[in-house]
Amino acid sequence: MVVSQKNAASNSRLLANTAVYTDGIIIIYEIDSNGLACSIRNSFLLSKLVKDTFMLQLKNTPFHKRTSALCQPQNWRKWAGHFVVGSYEHTLEREYWAIRNAVALIDVAPLMKYSIRGPDAERLLNRVTTRNISKLRVGQVYYTGWCDDDGKMIDDGTVARFDETSFRLTAAEPNLRWLMMNAVGLDVQFEDQTESVASLSLQGPNSRSVLTRVCESSVEGLKYFNLMKNRLGGVDVEISRTGYTGDLGYEIWMDAKDGIKVWDALVEAGHDYGILPVGILALDMARVEAGLFMLDVDYTSAGHAWIELQKSSPFELGLGWSVALDKPGYFVGRRALEREKQEGSQWKLVGVEIDWVAMEKLYAEVGLPPQIPGTAVRGSLPIMSNNVQVGYASTATWSPLLKKYVALAHLQKPHHNLDADVQMEITVNHQRKYAAGKVVKLPFYEPAWKKK
């Protein structure tokens, strides 16, 4: 991004307190006592990304030409400044079952994508993430979180290694400024590829069969959380065996200008395998079954939290396995995470299964059958133990596959122990009730073919 500041003539007549945009220039005007614009304080030459942010325009993904034509209810959601489809049909059943029984095609282009290159790229990523990036092999992908100095999560995503000095970091929200602040004194180059690199997620038990049909090179040998280069529909792509559904799945990365070609090739190849475009709402149900949390839903970024109680550490979110306290040297949040490892965490993200029979009785008391939301509930639902609140559920959903009402819940110690009895708030005929449940191990669902 190029930023410049300069003075200009003072005889322009514009509205007071107005920031005017034209040809990439934002001009801020002051007014005199007569109400006339008397001087231009400053102006900034902005990149396309900042122009769009200033104009408050949500962007379309490279697949919008296809997704907009297929979205029957015109059910759109906002994701990182983009429009994405909530659901393609008026109900979620077919989209959900495409993930679990066939193959789902999901537009995940709004993911933030940063190319990090240079002699010190590995050193930087070791400094800012909790994983030991020195152990990350070429062609391998790590899932990781990154923290502030107090060991509280800022964001989470993946790191892919292309060669000894070249990586790609994905994130849910913009992190470029934070990366650059931590790169002071290091020989490293950044490129924000969020707009230039498009991405699709191909998920479900038939996903490998579809890629086998359409790719020039076999994907049979691609291991879980590994990456390969390939050609798909005549387009150069990268394929990683990653995803957000807890099922067998892949993510496909391509130049944004080739997005439609790749989409069409996958749809054609997947016709015999039951491929369906799938929106964010069905994905939400699947990721809860898989025990996968979401930023700004299941945890608040340390950079956005108003108070300390809103923040979460990797240990509290169940990511203790990703905190490499044995790696040499300093990384952001290390000292706080070492203390928490030694002292233990006060909170923990766990699974809660609601007792269906107990919940059914609560509805029966007022003459109603159980009322289960048709989508995942993104909202804080109090969780009690012996009439005392001990935590909250951050996302709850009915699992069509498991035939259970399940939730991702944050519980205080010692109530997060497995098999602990708890009660979760539900609303019955406009009244708050508490349905019995148990603490269970995450994930709720993990098919045998996920990592094979």
VOPAGU-2260 file (C-alpha; in pm, 1 decimal, decimal comma):
REM VOPAGU-2260
SITE   aa  ch    i         X         Y         Z
SITE  MET   A    0       0,0       0,0       0,0
SITE  VAL   A    1     133,8     341,7     -96,9
SITE  VAL   A    2      46,8     631,6     130,6
SITE  SER   A    3     133,5     993,1      54,4
SITE  GLN   A    4      43,5    1325,2     210,4
SITE  LYS   A    5      41,0    1658,6      34,7
SITE  ASN   A    6    -105,8    2008,0      37,0
SITE  ALA   A    7    -337,4    2149,8    -225,3
SITE  ALA   A    8    -513,2    2472,8    -319,9
SITE  SER   A    9    -764,4    2617,6     -79,6
SITE  ASN   A   10   -1030,2    2755,6    -315,0
SITE  SER   A   11   -1241,8    2438,7    -359,8
SITE  ARG   A   12   -1608,2    2471,7    -261,2
SITE  LEU   A   13   -1734,4    2144,1    -107,6
SITE  LEU   A   14   -1961,7    2028,5     172,0
SITE  ALA   A   15   -1828,6    2076,2     522,9
SITE  ASN   A   16   -1676,4    1777,3     700,8
SITE  THR   A   17   -1685,9    1573,0     381,3
SITE  ALA   A   18   -1428,4    1320,0     270,0
SITE  VAL   A   19   -1450,4    1313,5    -109,8
SITE  TYR   A   20   -1328,7    1017,6    -310,6
SITE  THR   A   21   -1215,4    1039,3    -671,0
SITE  ASP   A   22    -962,5     838,9    -870,8
SITE  GLY   A   23    -808,6     679,6    -567,3
SITE  ILE   A   24    -773,6    1004,9    -374,2
SITE  ILE   A   25    -952,4    1079,0     -46,8
SITE  ILE   A   26    -955,4    1454,1      24,0
SITE  ILE   A   27   -1055,3    1589,7     366,0
SITE  TYR   A   28   -1180,4    1952,8     364,5
SITE  GLU   A   29   -1198,5    2217,9     634,2
SITE  ILE   A   30   -1445,5    2505,9     630,3
SITE  ASP   A   31   -1414,4    2875,6     705,5
SITE  SER   A   32   -1651,8    3100,0     902,6
SITE  ASN   A   33   -1868,2    3151,2     592,9
SITE  GLY   A   34   -1920,2    2780,9     555,4
SITE  LEU   A   35   -1691,2    2755,5     253,3
SITE  ALA   A   36   -1422,4    2493,8     210,8
SITE  CYS   A   37   -1104,5    2691,5     276,8
SITE  SER   A   38    -827,7    2432,7     280,9
SITE  ILE   A   39    -746,8    2073,3     210,8
SITE  ARG   A   40    -588,4    1922,5     521,3
SITE  ASN   A   41    -448,5    1608,8     366,2
SITE  SER   A   42    -507,4    1345,0     108,3
SITE  PHE   A   43    -418,4     982,0      81,0
SITE  LEU   A   44    -343,9     772,1    -221,4
SITE  LEU   A   45    -509,1     440,5    -143,7
SITE  SER   A   46    -486,1      88,3    -276,6
SITE  LYS   A   47    -793,9     -79,2    -424,7
SITE  LEU   A   48    -856,8    -264,1     -99,1
SITE  VAL   A   49    -879,3      54,2     104,7
SITE  LYS   A   50   -1087,8     229,0    -159,6
SITE  ASP   A   51   -1347,6     -46,3    -132,1
SITE  THR   A   52   -1340,7     -28,8     245,9
SITE  PHE   A   53   -1386,2     348,6     239,4
SITE  MET   A   54   -1679,7     323,8       0,2
SITE  LEU   A   55   -1837,8      61,4     226,1
SITE  GLN   A   56   -1893,5    -169,3     -69,1
SITE  LEU   A   57   -1915,8    -542,2      -5,6
SITE  LYS   A   58   -1730,4    -733,3    -273,1
SITE  ASN   A   59   -1826,7   -1036,9    -476,5
SITE  THR   A   60   -1607,3   -1345,1    -487,3
SITE  PRO   A   61   -1459,8   -1471,9    -816,9
SITE  PHE   A   62   -1737,9   -1734,2    -822,0
SITE  HIS   A   63   -2026,7   -1487,0    -787,6
SITE  LYS   A   64   -2141,2   -1533,8   -1147,2
SITE  ARG   A   65   -2217,9   -1897,4   -1063,7
SITE  THR   A   66   -2322,0   -1871,9    -700,2
SITE  SER   A   67   -2566,7   -1584,6    -756,0
SITE  ALA   A   68   -2745,3   -1773,5   -1033,6
SITE  LEU   A   69   -2781,1   -2083,6    -814,1
SITE  CYS   A   70   -2887,6   -1911,4    -491,9
SITE  GLN   A   71   -3265,3   -1966,5    -498,5
SITE  PRO   A   72   -3361,7   -1777,9    -178,0
SITE  GLN   A   73   -3104,4   -1501,9    -237,4
SITE  ASN   A   74   -2985,9   -1579,2     114,0
SITE  TRP   A   75   -2656,2   -1392,6     147,2
SITE  ARG   A   76   -2412,6   -1359,3     435,4
SITE  LYS   A   77   -2121,0   -1121,7     494,4
SITE  TRP   A   78   -1773,0   -1267,4     531,1
SITE  ALA   A   79   -1458,2   -1055,4     546,6
SITE  GLY   A   80   -1607,9    -780,4     330,9
SITE  HIS   A   81   -1760,0   -1018,9      74,3
SITE  PHE   A   82   -2101,4   -1154,1     -10,2
SITE  VAL   A   83   -2123,0   -1533,4      25,2
SITE  VAL   A   84   -2421,5   -1763,8      -7,4
SITE  GLY   A   85   -2601,1   -1860,6     313,8
SITE  SER   A   86   -2795,0   -2139,4     144,9
SITE  TYR   A   87   -2862,8   -2227,2    -216,6
SITE  GLU   A   88   -3201,8   -2382,5    -142,5
SITE  HIS   A   89   -3487,3   -2286,0      86,7
SITE  THR   A   90   -3400,5   -2563,9     332,8
SITE  LEU   A   91   -3061,0   -2701,0     434,3
SITE  GLU   A   92   -3123,2   -3074,9     415,7
SITE  ARG   A   93   -2974,0   -3145,8      72,6
SITE  GLU   A   94   -2675,2   -2920,6     129,6
SITE  TYR   A   95   -2598,3   -3074,8     467,9
SITE  TRP   A   96   -2622,8   -3430,2     334,3
SITE  ALA   A   97   -2401,4   -3342,1      38,5
SITE  ILE   A   98   -2125,7   -3279,1     294,6
SITE  ARG   A   99   -2185,4   -3604,5     479,8
SITE  ASN   A  100   -2295,0   -3843,9     202,7
SITE  ALA   A  101   -2171,3   -3710,4    -131,1
SITE  VAL   A  102   -1961,5   -3405,1    -220,4
SITE  ALA   A  103   -2006,1   -3034,3    -141,7
SITE  LEU   A  104   -1863,1   -2740,8    -336,0
SITE  ILE   A  105   -1812,3   -2440,6    -106,7
SITE  ASP   A  106   -1694,6   -2090,5    -196,0
SITE  VAL   A  107   -1427,6   -1996,4      61,2
SITE  ALA   A  108   -1263,3   -1718,8    -139,7
SITE  PRO   A  109   -1301,6   -1452,3     135,6
SITE  LEU   A  110   -1035,3   -1625,2     346,5
SITE  MET   A  111    -749,7   -1382,9     408,7
SITE  LYS   A  112    -439,4   -1509,9     228,3
SITE  TYR   A  113     -88,7   -1378,0     282,2
SITE  SER   A  114     220,6   -1481,3      89,8
SITE  ILE   A  115     523,6   -1460,5     321,4
SITE  ARG   A  116     862,0   -1496,8     154,1
SITE  GLY   A  117    1225,3   -1433,6     225,8
SITE  PRO   A  118    1524,4   -1563,2     421,8
SITE  ASP   A  119    1353,1   -1481,6     754,0
SITE  ALA   A  120    1002,5   -1603,6     666,1
SITE  GLU   A  121    1034,9   -1916,0     881,9
SITE  ARG   A  122    1175,7   -1710,4    1167,3
SITE  LEU   A  123     882,0   -1468,5    1149,9
SITE  LEU   A  124     621,0   -1745,2    1151,7
SITE  ASN   A  125     794,6   -1909,8    1447,0
SITE  ARG   A  126     778,1   -1574,1    1622,9
SITE  VAL   A  127     407,8   -1508,5    1565,6
SITE  THR   A  128     243,8   -1854,0    1573,6
SITE  THR   A  129     233,1   -2118,8    1845,4
SITE  ARG   A  130     349,9   -2400,3    1614,4
SITE  ASN   A  131     710,8   -2501,9    1548,2
SITE  ILE   A  132     733,6   -2390,1    1185,6
SITE  SER   A  133    1088,0   -2526,7    1161,0
SITE  LYS   A  134     931,4   -2874,4    1158,2
SITE  LEU   A  135     690,1   -2788,1     878,1
SITE  ARG   A  136     800,9   -2976,2     568,0
SITE  VAL   A  137     777,4   -2845,2     211,3
SITE  GLY   A  138     433,3   -2945,2      84,9
SITE  GLN   A  139     286,7   -2967,9     434,7
SITE  VAL   A  140      18,3   -2754,4     603,2
SITE  TYR   A  141     -14,5   -2668,8     973,3
SITE  TYR   A  142    -324,4   -2547,3    1151,6
SITE  THR   A  143    -228,0   -2286,8    1411,1
SITE  GLY   A  144    -342,6   -2001,3    1626,4
SITE  TRP   A  145    -153,6   -1684,1    1713,8
SITE  CYS   A  146    -167,3   -1484,6    2033,4
SITE  ASP   A  147     -97,2   -1151,1    2195,2
SITE  ASP   A  148     164,9   -1107,3    2468,7
SITE  ASP   A  149     -83,9   -1230,2    2728,2
SITE  GLY   A  150    -126,9   -1562,8    2549,7
SITE  LYS   A  151    -479,3   -1481,3    2425,9
SITE  MET   A  152    -588,9   -1578,4    2075,9
SITE  ILE   A  153    -589,6   -1313,5    1804,8
SITE  ASP   A  154    -689,6   -1539,4    1515,0
SITE  ASP   A  155    -637,9   -1887,8    1374,8
SITE  GLY   A  156    -570,1   -2032,5    1030,8
SITE  THR   A  157    -329,0   -2245,0     831,8
SITE  VAL   A  158      34,2   -2214,9     726,6
SITE  ALA   A  159     139,9   -2390,0     404,4
SITE  ARG   A  160     505,7   -2429,7     308,6
SITE  PHE   A  161     594,2   -2414,0     -62,3
SITE  ASP   A  162     973,9   -2417,2     -27,0
SITE  GLU   A  163    1237,5   -2327,9     229,9
SITE  THR   A  164    1161,9   -1955,2     218,2
SITE  SER   A  165     803,2   -1934,7      88,9
SITE  PHE   A  166     479,7   -1976,4     287,6
SITE  ARG   A  167     111,2   -1890,5     273,8
SITE  LEU   A  168     -82,5   -1793,2     587,5
SITE  THR   A  169    -462,2   -1795,0     586,7
SITE  ALA   A  170    -672,2   -1612,7     844,7
SITE  ALA   A  171   -1033,6   -1527,2     917,4
SITE  GLU   A  172    -969,0   -1153,3     952,6
SITE  PRO   A  173    -706,4    -902,6     830,0
SITE  ASN   A  174    -369,6    -959,8     999,3
SITE  LEU   A  175    -120,8    -795,4     763,8
SITE  ARG   A  176     -48,0    -496,1     987,8
SITE  TRP   A  177      14,1    -724,9    1286,0
SITE  LEU   A  178     247,4    -945,8    1078,8
SITE  MET   A  179     444,3    -645,2     958,4
SITE  MET   A  180     480,0    -507,1    1310,6
SITE  ASN   A  181     636,3    -835,1    1418,7
SITE  ALA   A  182     863,4    -846,4    1114,6
SITE  VAL   A  183    1066,5    -536,4    1204,3
SITE  GLY   A  184    1432,8    -612,8    1144,1
SITE  LEU   A  185    1362,3    -929,8     944,8
SITE  ASP   A  186    1428,5    -993,2     575,2
SITE  VAL   A  187    1078,6   -1089,7     468,1
SITE  GLN   A  188     830,4    -983,1     199,1
SITE  PHE   A  189     450,9    -986,6     221,4
SITE  GLU   A  190     182,4   -1002,4     -42,8
SITE  ASP   A  191    -186,0    -985,9      37,1
SITE  GLN   A  192    -333,8   -1244,6    -201,6
SITE  THR   A  193    -688,8   -1232,6     -67,4
SITE  GLU   A  194    -824,0   -1088,5    -391,7
SITE  SER   A  195    -579,2   -1240,7    -639,3
SITE  VAL   A  196    -601,7   -1602,5    -519,6
SITE  ALA   A  197    -943,6   -1769,5    -519,1
SITE  SER   A  198   -1026,9   -2078,5    -316,1
SITE  LEU   A  199   -1289,5   -2351,5    -320,6
SITE  SER   A  200   -1354,6   -2620,7     -62,9
SITE  LEU   A  201   -1451,9   -2965,5    -193,8
SITE  GLN   A  202   -1580,9   -3170,1      98,8
SITE  GLY   A  203   -1743,9   -3506,5     153,5
SITE  PRO   A  204   -1677,0   -3880,6     109,6
SITE  ASN   A  205   -1687,9   -3851,1    -271,3
SITE  SER   A  206   -1450,8   -3554,7    -294,9
SITE  ARG   A  207   -1145,4   -3766,0    -378,2
SITE  SER   A  208   -1332,3   -3944,1    -657,2
SITE  VAL   A  209   -1426,8   -3611,2    -815,1
SITE  LEU   A  210   -1068,4   -3484,2    -806,1
SITE  THR   A  211    -940,1   -3813,5    -944,1
SITE  ARG   A  212   -1169,5   -3768,2   -1243,4
SITE  VAL   A  213   -1084,0   -3404,7   -1314,8
SITE  CYS   A  214    -716,9   -3357,0   -1214,3
SITE  GLU   A  215    -423,5   -3430,1   -1443,7
SITE  SER   A  216    -216,7   -3580,4   -1158,6
SITE  SER   A  217    -352,9   -3829,6    -907,7
SITE  VAL   A  218    -451,7   -3705,0    -564,3
SITE  GLU   A  219    -463,7   -4057,1    -418,5
SITE  GLY   A  220    -130,3   -4012,5    -243,6
SITE  LEU   A  221    -203,9   -3668,8     -97,8
SITE  LYS   A  222    -194,2   -3708,2     279,4
SITE  TYR   A  223    -399,7   -3528,3     540,8
SITE  PHE   A  224    -283,2   -3164,6     579,6
SITE  ASN   A  225     -49,2   -3184,3     282,5
SITE  LEU   A  226     -36,6   -2977,0     -35,1
SITE  MET   A  227      37,2   -3047,6    -402,5
SITE  LYS   A  228      44,8   -2864,2    -733,9
SITE  ASN   A  229    -184,5   -2995,1   -1004,5
SITE  ARG   A  230    -385,2   -2899,7   -1311,7
SITE  LEU   A  231    -763,3   -2899,5   -1303,0
SITE  GLY   A  232    -975,4   -2815,7   -1605,0
SITE  GLY   A  233    -666,3   -2689,4   -1783,9
SITE  VAL   A  234    -583,2   -2451,8   -1496,2
SITE  ASP   A  235    -278,8   -2455,5   -1267,6
SITE  VAL   A  236    -397,7   -2506,4    -909,6
SITE  GLU   A  237    -274,8   -2600,9    -565,7
SITE  ILE   A  238    -471,4   -2863,6    -375,3
SITE  SER   A  239    -448,5   -2906,8       0,8
SITE  ARG   A  240    -613,7   -3186,8     194,4
SITE  THR   A  241    -776,0   -2953,0     441,3
SITE  GLY   A  242   -1124,6   -2828,4     523,2
SITE  TYR   A  243   -1376,0   -2710,9     781,3
SITE  THR   A  244   -1626,8   -2996,3     788,2
SITE  GLY   A  245   -1447,5   -3276,6     972,4
SITE  ASP   A  246   -1497,4   -3502,8     669,2
SITE  LEU   A  247   -1276,8   -3614,4     383,1
SITE  GLY   A  248   -1207,4   -3296,6     194,0
SITE  TYR   A  249    -978,6   -3071,7      -4,5
SITE  GLU   A  250    -924,5   -2701,6     -64,9
SITE  ILE   A  251    -832,3   -2579,8    -412,8
SITE  TRP   A  252    -634,1   -2260,1    -468,4
SITE  MET   A  253    -612,9   -2083,6    -803,8
SITE  ASP   A  254    -565,2   -1749,4    -973,9
SITE  ALA   A  255    -886,2   -1552,0    -926,2
SITE  LYS   A  256    -930,0   -1504,5   -1300,7
SITE  ASP   A  257    -950,7   -1884,2   -1342,4
SITE  GLY   A  258   -1213,8   -1933,3   -1072,2
SITE  ILE   A  259   -1512,1   -1992,4   -1302,5
SITE  LYS   A  260   -1318,8   -2246,8   -1511,2
SITE  VAL   A  261   -1232,8   -2448,1   -1201,1
SITE  TRP   A  262   -1588,9   -2425,4   -1064,8
SITE  ASP   A  263   -1735,1   -2551,5   -1394,0
SITE  ALA   A  264   -1483,4   -2835,2   -1423,5
SITE  LEU   A  265   -1561,6   -2956,4   -1071,0
SITE  VAL   A  266   -1938,1   -2939,4   -1125,9
SITE  GLU   A  267   -1911,3   -3138,5   -1447,3
SITE  ALA   A  268   -1679,8   -3400,5   -1296,0
SITE  GLY   A  269   -1892,7   -3427,9    -982,2
SITE  HIS   A  270   -2226,4   -3479,4   -1153,4
SITE  ASP   A  271   -2217,4   -3859,1   -1112,3
SITE  TYR   A  272   -2108,7   -3824,5    -748,5
SITE  GLY   A  273   -2393,2   -3604,0    -626,8
SITE  ILE   A  274   -2203,9   -3274,8    -613,0
SITE  LEU   A  275   -2397,2   -2975,8    -478,8
SITE  PRO   A  276   -2298,9   -2615,2    -409,5
SITE  VAL   A  277   -2321,6   -2564,4     -34,0
SITE  GLY   A  278   -2357,0   -2242,0     160,8
SITE  ILE   A  279   -2234,8   -2117,1     495,7
SITE  LEU   A  280   -2539,5   -2233,2     694,9
SITE  ALA   A  281   -2496,7   -2604,4     619,0
SITE  LEU   A  282   -2121,7   -2565,4     669,5
SITE  ASP   A  283   -2196,9   -2421,7    1015,0
SITE  MET   A  284   -2381,2   -2740,8    1115,7
SITE  ALA   A  285   -2099,6   -2962,7     990,5
SITE  ARG   A  286   -1821,3   -2769,1    1161,5
SITE  VAL   A  287   -2001,7   -2792,6    1498,8
SITE  GLU   A  288   -2030,0   -3171,2    1454,6
SITE  ALA   A  289   -1656,2   -3167,6    1385,9
SITE  GLY   A  290   -1588,9   -2964,8    1702,9
SITE  LEU   A  291   -1444,4   -2672,3    1506,6
SITE  PHE   A  292   -1483,9   -2324,1    1648,3
SITE  MET   A  293   -1526,0   -1994,8    1461,5
SITE  LEU   A  294   -1376,1   -1653,7    1528,7
SITE  ASP   A  295   -1627,4   -1391,9    1646,3
SITE  VAL   A  296   -1875,1   -1671,2    1719,2
SITE  ASP   A  297   -1705,4   -1916,8    1955,2
SITE  TYR   A  298   -1424,1   -1688,1    2064,5
SITE  THR   A  299   -1341,9   -1318,8    2047,9
SITE  SER   A  300   -1012,6   -1197,6    1908,1
SITE  ALA   A  301    -790,0   -1048,4    2177,6
SITE  GLY   A  302    -766,1    -743,2    1953,4
SITE  HIS   A  303   -1142,8    -692,4    1958,8
SITE  ALA   A  304   -1225,9    -783,3    2318,7
SITE  TRP   A  305   -1351,3    -508,8    2546,8
SITE  ILE   A  306   -1264,6    -689,3    2870,8
SITE  GLU   A  307   -1030,8    -970,8    2974,7
SITE  LEU   A  308   -1317,9   -1214,7    3031,2
SITE  GLN   A  309   -1396,7   -1204,9    2658,9
SITE  LYS   A  310   -1053,2   -1339,2    2566,1
SITE  SER   A  311    -951,0   -1704,4    2526,8
SITE  SER   A  312    -617,5   -1883,9    2520,5
SITE  PRO   A  313    -525,6   -2177,2    2294,3
SITE  PHE   A  314    -542,7   -2406,4    2598,1
SITE  GLU   A  315    -893,9   -2287,9    2678,8
SITE  LEU   A  316   -1002,4   -2353,0    2318,2
SITE  GLY   A  317    -866,6   -2706,8    2316,7
SITE  LEU   A  318    -556,9   -2619,7    2113,0
SITE  GLY   A  319    -298,8   -2722,2    2369,8
SITE  TRP   A  320    -163,3   -2974,8    2119,1
SITE  SER   A  321     -71,1   -2683,5    1887,3
SITE  VAL   A  322     131,4   -2487,3    2145,2
SITE  ALA   A  323     493,9   -2585,2    2090,6
SITE  LEU   A  324     651,6   -2479,8    2419,1
SITE  ASP   A  325     949,7   -2698,9    2331,2
SITE  LYS   A  326    1048,8   -2489,8    2029,7
SITE  PRO   A  327    1357,2   -2274,1    2086,0
SITE  GLY   A  328    1345,4   -1899,7    2131,0
SITE  TYR   A  329    1076,9   -1642,3    2191,8
SITE  PHE   A  330     732,2   -1635,3    2036,7
SITE  VAL   A  331     448,9   -1394,0    2107,6
SITE  GLY   A  332     263,4   -1503,6    2420,4
SITE  ARG   A  333     516,5   -1767,8    2521,8
SITE  ARG   A  334     564,9   -1663,3    2883,9
SITE  ALA   A  335     191,6   -1637,9    2952,4
SITE  LEU   A  336     128,1   -1976,2    2787,9
SITE  GLU   A  337     406,6   -2137,8    2992,1
SITE  ARG   A  338     242,0   -2009,6    3310,0
SITE  GLU   A  339     -99,6   -2133,5    3202,3
SITE  LYS   A  340      40,0   -2474,6    3111,1
SITE  GLN   A  341     188,2   -2504,0    3459,3
SITE  GLU   A  342    -107,4   -2363,7    3653,5
SITE  GLY   A  343    -390,5   -2503,3    3441,4
SITE  SER   A  344    -674,1   -2328,4    3258,6
SITE  GLN   A  345    -984,0   -2196,2    3428,9
SITE  TRP   A  346   -1201,3   -2242,3    3118,0
SITE  LYS   A  347   -1223,8   -2508,0    2849,0
SITE  LEU   A  348   -1412,9   -2549,6    2521,7
SITE  VAL   A  349   -1601,3   -2881,1    2534,4
SITE  GLY   A  350   -1888,2   -3060,1    2370,6
SITE  VAL   A  351   -2229,5   -3080,8    2534,3
SITE  GLU   A  352   -2496,9   -3330,4    2432,1
SITE  ILE   A  353   -2852,1   -3248,2    2536,1
SITE  ASP   A  354   -3067,9   -3527,9    2674,8
SITE  TRP   A  355   -3346,5   -3554,3    2418,8
SITE  VAL   A  356   -3594,9   -3722,1    2653,8
SITE  ALA   A  357   -3542,7   -3454,1    2919,5
SITE  MET   A  358   -3585,4   -3176,2    2663,6
SITE  GLU   A  359   -3895,3   -3342,2    2519,4
SITE  LYS   A  360   -4056,2   -3339,5    2865,4
SITE  LEU   A  361   -4004,2   -2963,4    2897,8
SITE  TYR   A  362   -4201,5   -2906,4    2578,2
SITE  ALA   A  363   -4461,8   -3168,2    2669,1
SITE  GLU   A  364   -4541,9   -2973,9    2986,9
SITE  VAL   A  365   -4699,5   -2701,3    2771,0
SITE  GLY   A  366   -4839,4   -2938,9    2509,2
SITE  LEU   A  367   -4573,5   -2884,0    2242,9
SITE  PRO   A  368   -4342,1   -3117,8    2051,7
SITE  PRO   A  369   -3968,4   -3031,1    2070,9
SITE  GLN   A  370   -3880,9   -2718,7    1872,2
SITE  ILE   A  371   -3537,5   -2750,1    1715,5
SITE  PRO   A  372   -3388,1   -2466,8    1505,2
SITE  GLY   A  373   -3328,8   -2553,4    1141,6
SITE  THR   A  374   -2985,6   -2390,7    1145,4
SITE  ALA   A  375   -2697,9   -2370,2    1389,5
SITE  VAL   A  376   -2764,0   -2119,8    1668,1
SITE  ARG   A  377   -2482,4   -1866,9    1695,8
SITE  GLY   A  378   -2557,7   -1720,4    2033,2
SITE  SER   A  379   -2464,7   -1735,5    2398,4
SITE  LEU   A  380   -2681,9   -1986,4    2586,7
SITE  PRO   A  381   -2620,3   -2009,2    2963,5
SITE  ILE   A  382   -2512,7   -2347,2    3101,6
SITE  MET   A  383   -2592,4   -2431,2    3462,2
SITE  SER   A  384   -2486,7   -2682,5    3726,0
SITE  ASN   A  385   -2682,2   -2706,3    4052,3
SITE  ASN   A  386   -2861,6   -2379,4    3972,7
SITE  VAL   A  387   -2533,6   -2190,3    3926,4
SITE  GLN   A  388   -2414,7   -2069,6    3587,3
SITE  VAL   A  389   -2084,1   -2239,9    3506,5
SITE  GLY   A  390   -2044,2   -2140,0    3143,1
SITE  TYR   A  391   -2219,8   -2086,9    2813,6
SITE  ALA   A  392   -2275,0   -2251,2    2477,2
SITE  SER   A  393   -2145,9   -2040,2    2187,1
SITE  THR   A  394   -2289,6   -2248,0    1899,9
SITE  ALA   A  395   -2558,5   -2515,6    1916,9
SITE  THR   A  396   -2709,3   -2726,7    1640,1
SITE  TRP   A  397   -2925,6   -3025,4    1570,6
SITE  SER   A  398   -2709,0   -3296,3    1411,6
SITE  PRO   A  399   -2910,4   -3471,7    1139,3
SITE  LEU   A  400   -2652,1   -3749,6    1121,4
SITE  LEU   A  401   -2613,9   -3814,6    1494,0
SITE  LYS   A  402   -2979,7   -3737,4    1572,2
SITE  LYS   A  403   -2864,4   -3528,9    1868,5
SITE  TYR   A  404   -2884,3   -3168,1    1983,1
SITE  VAL   A  405   -2522,2   -3068,4    2045,5
SITE  ALA   A  406   -2331,3   -2755,4    2139,9
SITE  LEU   A  407   -1982,5   -2611,2    2164,5
SITE  ALA   A  408   -1960,6   -2483,4    2520,4
SITE  HIS   A  409   -1715,3   -2287,7    2736,1
SITE  LEU   A  410   -1719,6   -2425,2    3090,9
SITE  GLN   A  411   -1535,9   -2326,0    3405,6
SITE  LYS   A  412   -1317,1   -2565,3    3598,2
SITE  PRO   A  413   -1409,5   -2829,5    3727,4
SITE  HIS   A  414   -1739,0   -2845,3    3536,7
SITE  HIS   A  415   -1567,8   -2917,7    3203,1
SITE  ASN   A  416   -1471,9   -3271,6    3306,8
SITE  LEU   A  417   -1601,2   -3546,8    3078,8
SITE  ASP   A  418   -1945,9   -3685,4    3170,5
SITE  ALA   A  419   -2019,8   -3391,8    3401,3
SITE  ASP   A  420   -2392,6   -3322,3    3429,7
SITE  VAL   A  421   -2498,4   -2976,8    3313,2
SITE  GLN   A  422   -2813,2   -2798,6    3194,6
SITE  MET   A  423   -2838,6   -2570,6    2890,7
SITE  GLU   A  424   -3091,8   -2292,2    2851,3
SITE  ILE   A  425   -3366,2   -2341,9    2592,2
SITE  THR   A  426   -3678,1   -2135,9    2527,6
SITE  VAL   A  427   -4013,1   -2315,7    2562,5
SITE  ASN   A  428   -4318,6   -2112,0    2468,4
SITE  HIS   A  429   -4136,0   -1785,3    2548,1
SITE  GLN   A  430   -4012,0   -1914,1    2885,0
SITE  ARG   A  431   -3654,9   -1994,6    2980,1
SITE  LYS   A  432   -3604,3   -2358,1    3073,1
SITE  TYR   A  433   -3296,5   -2574,5    3127,4
SITE  ALA   A  434   -3249,7   -2903,3    2945,2
SITE  ALA   A  435   -3025,1   -3168,5    3098,7
SITE  GLY   A  436   -2704,9   -3256,8    2918,9
SITE  LYS   A  437   -2358,6   -3409,3    2955,8
SITE  VAL   A  438   -2006,8   -3294,6    2879,0
SITE  VAL   A  439   -1860,9   -3509,6    2600,3
SITE  LYS   A  440   -1535,1   -3529,7    2411,6
SITE  LEU   A  441   -1491,0   -3339,7    2086,7
SITE  PRO   A  442   -1538,6   -3393,3    1799,6
SITE  PHE   A  443   -1895,5   -3516,0    1802,4
SITE  TYR   A  444   -1838,1   -3679,4    1462,2
SITE  GLU   A  445   -1520,2   -3799,6    1293,4
SITE  PRO   A  446   -1556,5   -4052,7    1009,1
SITE  ALA   A  447   -1291,3   -4318,3     958,1
SITE  TRP   A  448   -1219,6   -4196,9     602,1
SITE  LYS   A  449   -1135,4   -3841,3     709,6
SITE  LYS   A  450    -759,1   -3902,2     733,8
SITE  LYS   A  451    -722,1   -4215,5     518,7
